[in-house]
């Protein structure tokens, strides 16, 4: 079988290359550029016109070898570039001799079996390897651009069932929603995840008869590209009949299919590709951008959505502004001249497959000059082209496929699970009491409890997620590690770990609890509280050491404080088991009881020193800045320094 495959390969290759040059039956030369910004010229010398530049990895058939006519210390290789004969200095080219017997070996092993199966079914097909010279991980990084409302790679989710394919950097777990306001997209378009990109970027996933057409070279072949086949593609679309607004002097009653053929002939481009591209861009039912009725742009059409980018509310106007500037005031010109744009700006630059037009790994501006943001566009357009070939019995034609190869490719890249990725906890309760320092993004907790068991409860942001590790937890040791695992719909997990320390309620007094909270108890005054400490943080000091501890804070008027700053004079009631103690808060420097240090505090201390006014006991404690048990000039100076520094 292999011998037969290789024979057919040689025949197909000769058929494809015959218009360009004569090839020896025993070998084919493939050149690979080895430097960046290598000039492509119209002749074999530096005095000839520069057509363009190519970078490392660009590959081509070596059509001929010409002596140097200046500017190169080696011969020049002839190639076909932008449908013209062109030349590059051979100093910057590595040439591989492809012997038909070694044809399959030109591809990595992970490609070979897939291509052999296709070659056996379609012996007239030719598969040309394109060595990108790019690491696969770098290619993903190049396509994975996400900043604000700009995304290089989008995926459609109009059915709202593909959350697992979207970029987590665009995800808000609290609202369980993804951002969908990207420039060039719409309300159903979302940033694709790196894993999704990897799947659609990996050529091996599409080496089958339906999807390999994303690698088909897009030149016009008059022997099997014809209007009847295009017509089959256009049936059941708004382009199934005659064009409605052709130019007066071209009004020959042309069908859309015939116009696509004229575009293909004029610009040497595959008409099936053009038809598939228009359907992909403007849909089956005529997008408003090809209606000719948009206010301010009446009579203008943009079949390929050229220039239709930017904010969602400007996409149509920008696309039609481009149409107006180009003079596309009839459907014929919009289709035919629009094809010129694609040929000149993409196919002519080496982006001569559906794949390369989305994933530019062939031109000097890697990952730029990409026709579309939709990562699935080559996938869908390829199937339309395949279906057209199949329905017109054209699959046996000598087709050529240019297939990219990356460096350091993983063994495989699978499409991610499409389910929702939200695996965050929304709340966590122990014995119906919320964990005081809980945060969805905090995954480790230490909790002291009394008794030999606790009951865990939790809730999630997404009702598609499940939780394990809840219910009654037996604590049969002094310390017990326990995990609560949240599993998202897409099967990814997030783990929250709790370290339980078990004590008996009567074993830990409030005095001991105060000590463990790193506070000082002096005659029922609580000290070593930082200025500005919040009530919630204060309570957390105790919850870390005894989950059963109850802490109540009241202001000087006896009202319960559940938020805000602690202030000198606040009353704290702490209960742990049978033990209950009451304290007054003392914060150094806060002599007014407002939780802050300011000029009024300075005045009150000064008046106290002068005997003009006296301070109550808790405020005397707060005014004693150096802790010597009395209030003096040093304390006044320290308060003054705090005010100045702040």
N, C-alpha and C positions, 0 to 999 in steps of 0.2 A: 504494500500500500504506500509506504513512504517513497519508494522509487517513482511510483505513478504520480504522487502528489508533487514531487520535485520536478518531474517532466512538465506537468501542467503549469507549475509556477513559472518555468522558463518561457513557455509559450506565451502566457499572459503578460509577463514582464516585457517581452519583445513587442507584443501588440501595443502595450501602453506607451512604450518609449519610442516606437517606430517614427512618429511624427517629429521627434526631436533629434535622434541620432541613430547610427548603426551600432549595435552592440554585439560583441562576440558572444557566441552561444555558450562559451565555456565559463564566462565570468562577467560580473557586474561590479563596477567601482562605485562605492558610496563614500562621499567626503563628509567629514565632520569638522566644523570650525573649532579652533582651539584657543581663540582669544576673543576679547570683547571689542566691539566697534570696528570690525573688519569691513573695509569698504568693498562694495559690489559695484563694478564698473562696466561700461559698455564695450570695452576692449581690453586686450592683454597688456596694459601699461598704465602708469599713473597719470598720463596725459589725457586719458579718456574720461568721459563723463561719469560722475558718481551717481548711481541709481539709488543706493540706500546703504545701510550698515547692518551687519548681522553679528550675533554674539556667540559665545562658547555654547556648543551643543547643537547649533543649527546644522542640519544634514541635508545633503542633496546628491543627485546622481551626477557623477563626473562624465560629462558628455564628450569631452575632448581635452587635449593638453596642447597649449600654444607657447612658443618661445616668448621670453620676456622682451617687451619693447620699452622697458624703462621703469625704474622705481621698485623693482623686486629682484632679489638675488636668486630667484628660482623661476621655473615656468609658471604659467597661469592656467588654472582649471576653468573650463567652460561649463556653465550650468544654465538651467532655465530659471529665470527670476522674474516674477510679475509678468509672465507670458512673453518675456523677451530673452534673447540670448544675452548672457552676462558672464563676467569673469571675476575670479578672486585670485589673489596671490597664493601660491601653493605653500608658502612659508607658514601660513596660518591654518593649514588644513591637514588633518590626519585621514589618510585614505584606507578604507577597508575593502578588501577583495571578497566579494560574496560569491562563493562557488555554489551552484545549485544543490549539490549533494549536502552542503552544510547549511542549507537555507533555514531550517527550523532552529538551528543552534544560534542564529542571530538574535533570537528572543530568549529571555530567561526561562528556566524550566517551568515556572508557575504559569507562563503563557502558553507553552508548547502544546500541551494536550488539548487545550481549548481551540487553538488554531488548527491543529491536526484534524479535529472533528469537523471544523468548518471546511477545511480544504478537501476533505474526503467527500463532503456533500456538494461542495461548489468548487470543483477543480480549476475553474477559470478565474477564480479570485486571486488577487495578489496582496500579500500583507507586507508592508514596508516598515521596518523598525525605525523609530525616531528616538535617538538617545538625547534626552533633555539635558543631561549633565547636572540635574538638580536633585537634591535629596528630597525624598517624598515628604518628610516633615517640614522642610522649607517651603515646599509647594503649598502645603496646608496653611502654614503661617502667612504666606503671601496672599492667600485668598481670604483668610480669617481677619478681615479688617472691620472693626466695630468701634465707632466713636460718635457719641451723640445720636443724631438721626441719620448718620451715614453708615451704611453697611454694604460691603462689596458682594456678599453672597446671601441671597434671600431664598426662602422656601414658602410655598403657598399652603394655606390651611383654611380654605373656605368651609370645610366641613367641621372644623374645630375638634379634630381628633388626632392631631400629630404633635402634641406638646413635647414629646420625647425627642423630636428632631430639631428643636429650637435651641438657640444659644442661651446658656444659663446666665451669661452676663447681662442679658436683657430681661431677666426674670425677677419679679417681685414676689417673694414667697408669702409675704403678709397679705397681699391681695390675690395671690394665686393667679397672676396674669403676666403675660409677656408684652413688651413694648411692640407696637405695630405702626409707628408713625415714621417709617424710614423714607428718605428721599428716593424717588423712583419707584416706590411700591404703592401699596394701598392698604385698606383695613384688613385684608386677608393675608398680608405678606409679613413674614417674620425673619429675623436673622437666623441663619442656619448654624447649627453647632459644629465644632471642629470634627466630631465623629461623623456627622452627616456629610460634611465636606469630604472627609476621607473616603467615604463610600462612593460618592459620585465622582471623585477625582481618580479613583483606582480603575485603570482601563480593564483590568481582568474581570471586573464585575459585569462587563458588557460585551465580552467576546462570545456572543451568541448571535444567531441569524437575525433576530429582531432589533437588537440594539447596536450591532457593530457599525451600523450606518452613521453613527456619530463620528466615525473615523474615516468615512469615505471622502476621497479627494473630490473637490467641488468644481472640477472643470466640466465644460459642456462636451457631450459626446453625441453628435448628430445621428449616429447609427441606432441609438436606442433611447434618446431623449426626445419625446414627441408629444404633441398637444393632446392626443387622446389619453395618454397616461396622466398628464397634468389634470385633465378634466375629471378623471376618476377621483383625484385628490380633492377637487373643489366641489364635487357633488355634496349636497346637504350643507353647503355653506352659502353665504350671501354672494359668492363668486361663481355660482353654478352656471350662470348664463352669460349674457353679453354685458360688457362694461357700459355703464349708463352715462358717463360724462367724458367721452373721448374728445380729443381736440378736433376742431372742425375740419382741418386739412388732413386729418388722419382718420376721419370717421368712416372706417371701412366695415363697420358692424362687427368688430372683433370681439371674441369672447375673452374672458379673463385668461383662460388657458392659453389662447393664442398670443396674448400680450406677454405672458410669462415666457413663452418660447422666443418671442422677439427680444426680450430682455436677455435671455440666455445666450442667444446668438451674438448679440451686440457686445456683450461683456464677457463671453467665454465662461459662463457659470452654469452650474447644474440647475435646471428649471424646477426640479423636484425639491431641491433645497430652498429655492426662492419661495415656492408655494407653501412649503411647510413653515418657513420663517414667518410669512405673513399671517398664517393661521395662528401660529404661536403668539404673535404680537397683538393682533387685533381681534382674534376670536372668530368663531363660526358665524356670528350674527351681526357683524359690522359694528365695530367700536365707533364712538362719536368722532374719533380722530380721522376716520375715513368716510364720514357722512356728508361732508361738504356743506354743512348747515350751521356750524358753530358761529355765533355772533362775532363779527369783526374779522372772521376768516372764511366767509362764505365762498364756496367753490374751490377750497384748497384741501389737499389730501396728503396723508403721510402713512403709507401702507406698512413701512418697516419700523415705525415709531422712532425714527432717527431724530436725535436731539430731545426726545420726550423724557426728560429726567428732571430731578429737583424735587421740591416740596410737592406733596400730593395735590394741592390746589393749583399748582402751576404746570403740571405735567402736560396737559392737553394744549394749553396756550403756548408753551415752549415748543412742543412738537409742531404745531401749526405755524408758529413764527418761522421755524426752520423751513417748512414747506413753502411759505410765502416768499422767503428769501431765495429759495431754490427755483421758484417758478412752477411748482407742482400744482397748477390750477386745473388739472384734469387727471383722470385715473391712469391713463396711458403713461403720461410722463412720471407720475408718482411711482408707478411700478418699474418702468424701464430705467429712468434716471436714478431712482432709489437703488436699483441693483448696481449701478455704477459706483455709488458711494460704498456699498458693501465690498465690491470687488477691489476698489482702489485702497480702501482703508483697512481691509482685513485679509481677503484672499490674496491680494497682491503683496502683502507683507509676510506671507508664510502661514497666516492663520486660515488655512485652506481646508479645514474640516469644521464640523459643528462643534466638536470638542474644543479645538484650539480657539474658536471665537468666544467661548465662555472662559476657558482656562488658558490664558496666554502664557505658554512656556516656550515660545519659539522666537519671539522678536526681542530686540535689545531692551525694550521696556517691559520686562517680565511683570505679569500680573496687572498690567495696565492695558489700555486700549482693548477692553473686553466689551463685547457687544451687549451682553445682558447680565443682570444680577441673579437671575433665576438659576439655581444650581441644577435643576432638573430639566432645563430647556433642551440640552443635547439629547437627553434620555427620551423626551416626548417627541421631539422633531425626528429623531432617528426612527422611531416606530412608524411615523407617518410615511417616511421615505420607504422603509421596508415594505409596508402594506401596499404602497403604490407599485413597487417593483414586483411584488408577488402577484397582485391582481392583474398586472399586465404581462405576466410570464417573462419578466426580465431578469430574474435572479441568476440565470445561467450566463449573463453577459460578463465580459472580462473587467470586473470592477477592481479598483485599487483602493486599499485602506492604509492610511498612515497612522500607525499606532505608537503612542509615546511610551517610553520606558524611563523610570526614575531610579535614582541611586538609593540604596538602603531601604528598599520597600519591605514593609512587614509581610508576614506570611499571608494575611488576609485582612480585609476591612469590611465589616458587616454593617448593615443599616441598623442604627440604634432602635431599641424598642420605642414604639410611638406613644406610649402612655405618659401621663402627667408625671413630672419629676419631683414634685413637692414632697419632701420627707422631713419637714420641720415640725417640731412640737410647738403647739400654741400655748399650752399651760401644763403644769405638773403639780399635783397635789399629793400630800402625804397625810393620811387620816383626815381628809377633807380640808386640810389647811394648805394654802399655796406655799410653795417653796419661795422664801422671801427674795433670794437673789437669782431667781430663775430668769433666763434669757434664752430665746430659741437658738441663739448662736453660742451658747455656753454648754459644753458637753461633759463637764465633770463637776460633781457636787460632793460636799462632805456634810453629813447630817448626823446630829446626836439625838437619839430617841430613847424613851423609856419603854420597858416591856419587851416581850419576845417576838412581837410581830407588828407589822404595819400594813396599811392598805394604800396601794398606789392607784391614782387616777390621772388621766392625761387626756388632752384633746389636741387635734391637728388642724392645720389651716385648710387642708384639702380633704374632702370627703372620699377621695379615691385612695387615700393612704390607709394603711393598717398599722396597728401598734401591738407589739408583743412585750411581755414583762410586766403587765399590770395585774392588779388584784392583790390578794393577801400574800405578803412576803414574810416567811419565817426567818427570824434572826436568832439562830441557835449558837452564835459565837459572839465574842465581844465586838469584832469587826466583820462586816459582811459587804462584799462588793456585789452590786446588782446592776444589770443593764436593762435599759428600756430601748427597744429597737423600733424605729419607724421605717416601714417599707413603702416606697412610692409605687404608683401604678406601673411605672416603667421598671420596677424591680430593683432600683437602687435603694440603698439603706443609709440611715443615719443613726448613730448610737449615742445614747446619753447614759453616763455611768454615775452611780450614786454609791458613795462609801458610807455605810451606816455604822455608827459607833453606839453600841447599846449600853445604857446605864439604867439603874433603878432610880425612880423619881426622888426618893428620899436620900440618895447618896450624894447628890450635888446641891449644896446650899446656894442661896442667892449670893451670899458673900463670895463663895468660890466662883460662881458664875461671873460676878463682877470682875474678879481677878483675871479669869480666863479671857474676858473681853478687853483686857489691858486698860482697865479704868482704875482710878484710885478712890477708895471710900474713906472719907475723913469726917467723922461725926455726922454721918448721913448726908454729907455733901459728895456728889459725884464729880471728880476732877479728871484732868487729862483728856478732856473733850476738845477736839480741834475747833477753832473758830470757823463757823460756816458749815459745820457738820449737819447733814440732813437727817430728819427723823427716820427715814427709811433705812439709811446706812447705820444709824445708831441701833436700830432693832436687829439688823443683820448681825451685829457683833455678838448678840446673845443666841440667835437662831443657829449659828454655826456650832455652838457648843451644847445646846439643848433645844431640840426641835419643839419640845413640849413647853418651853418657857413662854410666858405671856408678859409682854412689855407694853405698858400704857404710859403715854406722855400727855401731860396737861399743862396749859399755860397758867399764868399767875391768877387768872380769873376762874380757873377750874374747868375750862373748856378743853376737850380732848383734841390733841394735835396729831393728825395722821400724815402731815406733809410739812414742808417748809424747814426752816433752820431751827436748831436748838438754841435756846437763850438762857442766860443766867436767870435763875428764879423759877424755871420750869420744874414741874414735879414729875418724877418718874416712879412708877409702881411696877415692881418686878415680882412675878410669881412663878415658882418652879416647884411642882409637886405641892407639898403642904407648906412650904416656906414662902413667905411673902414679906417684902421690904419696900419702904418708901424713902426716896431720896430727893434732894434738891440739886439741880444742875448748877455747876459753877464753870464759867468759861473765862479764863484769864483775860482781863482788859475790858470785858463786856460789863460795865458798871451801870448801864442804863436798862439792861434786860431786853434789848432789841436784836441780839444776835450779831451785832456789829461793833466795831471800835471807831469812834469819831470824836469830834471836839467836845461833844456833850459829856462823854465819859471823862475826858480830861478835866472839864470844869467841875464835875461832881467830886472827883478825887481831890482837886485843889480846895474846894469848899470844905470838904471833910477835914483836910489837914489844917485849914484856917479856923475850924470850929464853927463855921457858918452853917453847916448842915451835917447830919450824921447819916451813916450808911447802915442798912440792915445787915445781918450776919452774912448772908449769902453774897451780898455785894462787897462786903469787906474781904471775903475770901477771893472774889474776882479781882479786887484792886491790889491784892498782895502778889505782885508780879514776880518777885524773887523768892517767894515761899518762906520768908523768915518769920512769919507769924505776926507781922505788924506792917502798917502802911506808912511809907516815908517818901522822901524826895526821889530816891532811886526808882520806886514804883512809878512815880509821876513821869520821870524822864523816859522810862521804858515805854509807857503808853504813848508819850509824845513821839518817840522814835517810830513806833508802829504806824502812827498817823502820817508822819512825814514820808516813810518808805512806801506807803500805799498811795 
